[in-house]
Amino acid sequence: MSNIEMTQSEVIERLENVLSLPCTVDICGEGCSFALTIISDAFEGLSQVKRQQLVYKAFSSDIASGRLHAISMTTLTNKESIS
């Protein structure tokens, strides 16, 4: 288990790599626990479960190693964020 904590910039970088489309991320937390609000058109047409699976994919190795312990998330498309 790694005891090196994640930074907010690492969280954003991982999300951008997985989503492959521009995204806006509001992030709270530090170390091994984060609350995220992610806005991206990469979520268009996806159910909430599929959106969460996509986000968790970005952090699978960090979760497995114990580097990241908890993520809470809200996922929105750009259109949903305006309404």
HELIX and SHEET records of a PDB file:
HELIX    1   1 GLN A    8  LEU A   19  1                                  12    
HELIX    2   2 ASP A   41  PHE A   43  5                                   3    
HELIX    3   3 GLN A   48  ALA A   58  1                                  11    
HELIX    4   4 SER A   60  SER A   65  1                                   6    
HELIX    5   5 ASN A   78  ILE A   82  1                                   5    
SHEET    1   A 3 CYS A  23  GLU A  30  0                                        
SHEET    2   A 3 SER A  33  SER A  40 -1                                        
SHEET    3   A 3 ALA A  70  LEU A  76  1                                        
END                                                                             
